[in-house]
Amino acid sequence: MDDRTQKQRSASSQTSTSETSIWSRVVGRLGHGDIGSLPVLLGLILIAIVFQIANPNFLTPLNLTNLMVQISAVGTIAVGVVLILLLGEIDLSVGAVSGFSAAVMAVLSVKVGLPGYLAILAGVASGSLIGLFQGWWITKLHVPSFVVTLAGSLGWQGALLWVLGSTGTINLNDGLIVGLANTRLPVWAGWGVGGIVVIFFVVSSVLQRSRRARRGLPIQPSTSVLFRTILISAVVLIAVGIMSVNRNPRQDIPIMGVPTGVILLLAIIMLFSFITVRTQFGRSVFAVGGSAEAARRAGISVDRIRIWVFVLGSTLAAIGGILAGSRLFAVNQSSGGGDVLLNAIAAAVIGGTSLFGGRGSTWSALLGALVIGSIANGMDLLAFASSVRFMVTGAVLLLAVTLDSYTRARREQLGS
């Protein structure tokens, strides 16, 4: 019997023995400390039920659409935080970088008079250069990322104030810039985007399963893959349907659908999901986060990976800051301040990315941002004070980190 036949029989045997019920697989994963995104999904359902009972407007199409637009900026920044956490590092400057980059864009657009696309590119480039500088400092001078990015948070906040000058607030008026987060796609285009997301996920799942089968690796049962595909497809299409509902009582105004800010967020998540899962660079990021020394012995350029990840993190922070300025039609001295940094880190961690490196997904940024945004949105509808929102968000973050620590200890215990 040749090796190819043995691999086929092995894969077939693995498939048949793994065709167990979804429930038993979930129980088994929980027992081994592999809880995945289950707590986040359950938390989102609980949040929706509680706030809908407290205020019937929470689950209306208008409010849910506004919620998705509100989380687009923080979600984008959180994707960059996820990449940095995968290395086992931290970046405390993403909030200040987002505000500074938005200020660069605003000044160039309004005061200098550059076209919108050039101002946007300059703002994004400023974030990339900051990431290159901080990543080089951390990697080459061996200064802890906590210290470098904490200093950067203070320094770039000062740079924001210097760039804005005495103006304080700059109102954005370029159509391209303000349309980044606020434009609504035609309904047909929104459904097209939803279809693309579903196709992307289906094809990605099928290719991953077939690739593992060809290599003789354990594969998920077809029932599990089918269930997950149907569930995610239903969520995406329902979301598109909700955002395509006519929210304007005037019948002479065309019904508009998915906001462009949401499209940009999903595009960024899908892009970096592909990069982290399907490319050599992404696998190197996970390897460095798991064990930098082992990655170095395997021939991976650890320094290069670290620098590039910090560049990407600051670039995504800049894009998030520009989206925030677009949504608010202005950039001011408080841009990127307040709770932006904490919400971005909280979104990444709450979504399931480990603080210890080597484990996580860019989709966790979306899940975590939904949790943070839902809590803020629901409490705003109930007119709760900001102090209550901060305390609740802090409690949720503490719970997420506790679960992460528990599951990590559980895996180490079972592996020993």
C-alpha positions in Angstrom: 0.0 0.0 0.0 1.5 3.3 -1.1 1.8 6.4 1.1 -1.0 8.3 -0.8 -3.5 5.5 -0.1 -2.5 5.4 3.5 -3.0 9.2 3.9 -6.4 9.0 2.2 -7.5 6.2 4.5 -6.1 8.0 7.5 -8.0 11.2 6.6 -11.2 9.2 5.9 -10.8 7.4 9.3 -10.3 10.7 11.0 -13.4 12.2 9.4 -15.6 9.2 10.3 -14.4 9.1 13.9 -14.8 12.8 14.3 -18.4 12.9 13.0 -19.7 13.4 16.6 -22.3 15.7 17.7 -21.5 19.4 17.8 -22.6 19.5 21.5 -20.1 16.8 22.5 -17.3 18.6 20.7 -18.2 21.8 22.5 -18.1 20.1 25.8 -14.8 18.5 25.0 -13.2 21.8 24.0 -14.5 23.4 27.2 -13.0 20.6 29.2 -9.6 21.2 27.6 -9.8 25.0 28.1 -10.5 25.8 24.5 -13.5 28.1 24.8 -13.0 30.1 21.7 -15.5 32.9 21.1 -18.4 31.2 23.0 -18.3 33.6 26.0 -18.3 36.6 23.7 -21.3 35.4 21.7 -23.2 34.5 24.9 -22.3 37.9 26.3 -23.6 39.7 23.2 -26.9 37.9 23.4 -27.2 38.7 27.1 -26.4 42.4 26.4 -29.0 42.6 23.7 -31.7 41.0 25.8 -31.0 43.2 28.8 -30.9 46.5 26.9 -33.9 45.6 24.7 -36.0 44.9 27.9 -34.8 48.2 29.4 -35.3 50.2 26.2 -37.2 48.8 23.2 -35.2 51.1 20.8 -32.0 49.2 21.3 -32.7 46.5 18.6 -34.3 48.9 16.1 -32.6 49.1 12.6 -31.7 52.7 13.2 -29.9 52.1 16.5 -28.1 49.0 15.3 -26.9 50.8 12.2 -25.6 53.7 14.3 -23.9 51.1 16.6 -22.0 49.6 13.7 -20.9 53.0 12.5 -19.8 53.9 16.0 -17.6 50.9 16.4 -15.9 51.2 13.0 -13.1 53.4 14.3 -12.3 51.5 17.5 -12.7 48.2 15.7 -10.1 49.2 13.1 -7.7 50.3 15.9 -8.4 47.0 17.7 -7.3 45.0 14.7 -3.8 46.6 15.0 -3.8 45.9 18.7 -4.6 42.2 18.0 -1.5 42.0 15.7 0.7 43.4 18.5 -0.8 41.2 21.2 -0.1 38.2 19.0 3.6 39.0 19.5 3.0 39.1 23.3 3.7 42.9 23.2 1.6 46.0 23.9 1.1 49.4 22.3 -0.2 52.1 24.6 0.2 54.8 21.9 -2.5 53.7 19.5 -5.0 56.3 20.8 -2.6 59.2 20.6 -1.4 58.0 17.2 -5.0 57.9 15.9 -5.6 61.5 17.0 -2.3 62.8 15.7 -2.8 61.2 12.3 -6.3 62.5 12.0 -5.0 66.0 12.9 -2.3 65.8 10.2 -5.1 64.9 7.7 -7.4 67.7 8.9 -4.7 70.4 8.7 -3.5 69.4 5.3 -7.1 69.2 4.0 -8.6 72.4 5.5 -5.6 74.7 6.1 -3.2 73.7 3.4 -5.9 72.8 0.9 -4.7 69.5 -0.3 -7.1 67.2 -2.1 -8.9 64.7 0.3 -7.1 61.6 -0.9 -3.7 63.2 -0.5 -4.6 64.4 3.0 -5.8 60.9 3.9 -2.6 59.3 2.5 -0.5 61.7 4.5 -2.4 60.9 7.7 -2.0 57.2 7.2 1.7 57.6 6.3 2.3 59.6 9.5 1.0 56.6 11.5 3.2 54.2 9.6 6.3 56.2 10.3 5.5 56.4 14.0 5.1 52.6 14.0 8.5 52.2 12.2 10.2 54.5 14.7 8.7 52.8 17.8 9.1 49.3 16.4 12.8 50.0 15.7 13.4 51.5 19.1 11.8 48.5 20.8 13.5 45.9 18.7 17.0 47.3 18.2 17.5 49.0 21.5 15.7 46.3 23.5 13.5 48.8 25.4 10.2 47.2 26.6 7.3 48.0 24.4 5.3 49.2 27.4 7.8 51.9 28.1 8.4 53.0 24.5 4.7 53.2 23.6 3.8 54.9 27.0 6.3 57.6 26.1 4.9 57.7 22.6 1.4 58.1 24.0 2.5 61.3 25.8 4.7 62.5 23.0 2.1 62.1 20.1 -0.6 63.7 22.3 1.7 66.7 22.5 2.3 66.6 18.8 -1.5 66.6 18.2 -1.8 69.8 20.2 1.1 71.3 18.3 -0.3 70.4 14.9 -3.7 71.8 15.7 -2.2 75.0 17.1 -4.5 77.6 18.6 -7.4 76.5 16.4 -8.4 73.7 18.7 -11.1 72.2 16.4 -10.9 71.8 12.7 -14.2 71.1 10.9 -13.9 68.7 7.9 -15.6 69.7 4.7 -14.0 67.5 2.0 -16.6 65.2 0.5 -14.2 62.2 0.3 -13.1 62.5 3.9 -16.5 63.0 5.5 -17.9 60.3 3.3 -15.5 57.6 4.6 -17.7 56.7 7.5 -21.0 58.4 6.7 -21.8 57.4 3.2 -24.6 54.8 2.8 -24.3 52.3 -0.1 -27.3 51.5 -2.3 -29.2 48.5 -1.1 -28.1 46.3 -4.0 -24.4 47.2 -3.3 -24.9 46.3 0.4 -26.3 42.9 -0.5 -23.4 42.4 -2.8 -20.9 43.1 -0.1 -22.7 40.7 2.2 -22.5 38.1 -0.4 -18.8 38.6 -0.9 -18.3 38.2 2.9 -20.2 35.0 2.9 -18.4 33.6 -0.1 -15.0 34.6 1.4 -15.8 32.7 4.6 -17.2 29.6 2.8 -14.2 29.4 0.4 -11.8 30.0 3.2 -13.3 27.2 5.4 -13.4 24.7 2.5 -9.8 25.4 1.4 -8.5 25.1 5.0 -10.3 21.8 5.5 -9.2 20.3 2.2 -5.6 21.5 2.8 -5.5 19.8 6.2 -7.0 16.6 4.7 -4.4 16.5 2.0 -1.6 16.7 4.6 -3.2 14.0 6.7 -3.9 16.3 9.6 -7.0 16.2 11.9 -10.0 18.0 10.3 -13.2 19.3 11.7 -16.3 17.2 11.0 -18.4 18.3 8.1 -21.4 18.9 10.3 -19.4 21.4 12.4 -18.2 23.2 9.4 -21.7 23.3 7.9 -23.3 24.6 11.1 -20.7 27.3 11.5 -21.0 28.4 7.8 -24.8 28.6 8.0 -24.7 30.5 11.3 -22.2 33.1 10.1 -23.9 33.5 6.7 -27.2 34.1 8.5 -25.7 36.7 10.8 -24.1 38.5 7.9 -27.2 38.6 5.7 -29.5 39.5 8.7 -27.1 42.4 9.5 -27.2 43.6 5.8 -31.0 43.4 5.9 -31.2 45.4 9.1 -29.0 48.1 7.7 -31.0 48.2 4.5 -34.3 49.0 6.2 -35.8 52.3 5.3 -35.0 54.5 8.3 -36.5 57.7 6.8 -40.2 58.3 6.8 -40.0 60.4 3.7 -40.8 58.2 0.7 -39.1 60.5 -1.8 -35.6 59.8 -0.4 -34.0 56.6 -1.7 -33.5 53.8 0.8 -29.8 53.5 1.6 -28.0 50.5 3.0 -24.7 49.6 4.6 -22.5 52.5 5.8 -19.1 52.7 4.2 -17.4 52.8 7.6 -18.7 49.3 8.3 -17.5 48.2 4.8 -14.0 49.5 5.6 -13.9 47.7 9.0 -15.0 44.4 7.5 -12.5 44.8 4.6 -9.6 45.4 7.0 -10.6 42.5 9.2 -10.9 40.1 6.2 -7.6 41.4 4.8 -5.6 40.8 8.0 -7.4 37.5 8.6 -6.1 36.3 5.3 -2.6 37.7 6.1 -2.4 36.1 9.5 -3.8 32.7 8.5 -2.7 32.2 4.9 0.7 33.9 4.5 4.2 33.1 5.7 4.3 36.5 7.4 1.2 35.7 9.5 2.5 32.3 10.5 5.8 33.9 11.5 3.8 36.4 13.7 2.2 33.5 15.6 5.6 31.7 15.9 7.3 34.7 17.3 4.4 35.3 19.8 4.5 31.6 20.8 8.3 31.5 21.4 10.7 34.1 20.0 13.7 31.9 20.6 12.2 28.9 18.8 11.2 31.1 15.9 14.7 32.5 15.7 16.1 29.0 15.6 13.6 28.1 12.8 15.2 30.8 10.7 12.5 33.5 11.2 13.8 37.1 11.3 12.3 38.0 14.6 13.4 41.6 14.5 11.9 42.2 11.1 8.6 40.6 12.2 8.4 42.8 15.3 9.1 46.0 13.4 6.6 45.3 10.7 3.9 44.4 13.2 4.3 47.7 15.0 4.2 49.5 11.7 0.9 47.8 10.9 -0.5 48.5 14.3 0.2 52.2 14.1 -1.0 52.3 10.5 -4.4 50.8 11.5 -4.5 53.3 14.4 -4.1 56.1 11.9 -6.9 54.7 9.7 -9.1 54.4 12.8 -8.4 58.0 13.8 -9.3 59.2 10.3 -12.6 57.2 10.4 -13.4 58.7 13.8 -12.8 62.2 12.4 -14.9 61.4 9.4 -17.8 60.2 11.5 -17.7 63.3 13.7 -17.0 65.8 10.8 -14.2 67.3 12.9 -10.8 66.7 14.6 -10.1 68.4 17.9 -7.7 68.4 20.8 -9.5 65.4 22.4 -9.3 63.2 19.3 -7.7 59.9 20.2 -7.9 60.7 23.9 -10.4 59.7 26.5 -11.2 56.0 26.4 -10.1 55.3 22.9 -6.9 53.4 23.9 -8.6 51.4 26.6 -11.6 50.5 24.4 -9.3 49.3 21.6 -7.2 47.1 23.9 -10.4 45.9 25.7 -12.0 45.0 22.4 -9.0 42.9 21.3 -8.9 41.1 24.7 -12.6 40.7 25.2 -12.9 39.3 21.7 -10.5 36.4 22.6 -7.0 37.5 21.8 -4.5 36.3 24.4 -2.4 38.8 26.3 0.3 36.2 26.5 0.9 36.1 22.7 0.5 33.5 20.0 -3.2 33.1 20.1 -6.0 35.2 18.6 -7.8 36.3 15.5 -8.5 39.6 13.8 -12.2 38.7 14.0 -11.9 39.0 17.7 -11.5 42.8 17.2 -15.0 42.9 15.7 -16.6 40.8 18.5 -14.9 42.8 21.2 -15.8 46.1 19.6 -19.4 44.9 19.4 -19.4 44.2 23.1 -17.8 47.5 24.1 -20.0 49.4 21.6 -23.2 47.7 22.7 -22.5 48.5 26.4 -21.8 52.1 25.6 -24.8 52.4 23.2 -27.2 50.8 25.6 -26.2 52.9 28.5 -26.5 56.0 26.4 -30.0 55.1 25.5 -30.7 54.6 29.2 -29.0 58.0 30.1 -26.6 56.3 32.4 -23.6 58.3 33.6 -20.2 57.8 32.0 -18.9 56.6 35.4 -21.3 53.6 35.3 -20.2 52.7 31.7 -16.5 52.8 32.6 -17.1 50.5 35.6 -19.2 48.0 33.6 -16.6 48.0 30.8 -13.8 47.5 33.3 -15.7 44.6 34.8 -16.2 42.9 31.4 -12.5 43.4 30.6 -11.4 41.9 33.9 -13.7 38.9 33.3 -12.2 38.4 29.8 -8.6 38.5 31.1 -9.5 36.1 33.9 -11.0 33.6 31.3 -7.9 34.0 29.2 -5.6 33.2 32.2 -7.8 30.3 33.2 -7.9 28.7 29.7 -4.1 29.2 29.4 -3.4 27.5 32.7 -5.8 24.7 31.8 -4.1 24.0 28.5 -0.7 24.0 30.2 -2.0 21.6 32.9 -3.3 19.2 30.4 -0.2 19.4 28.3 2.1 18.7 31.2 
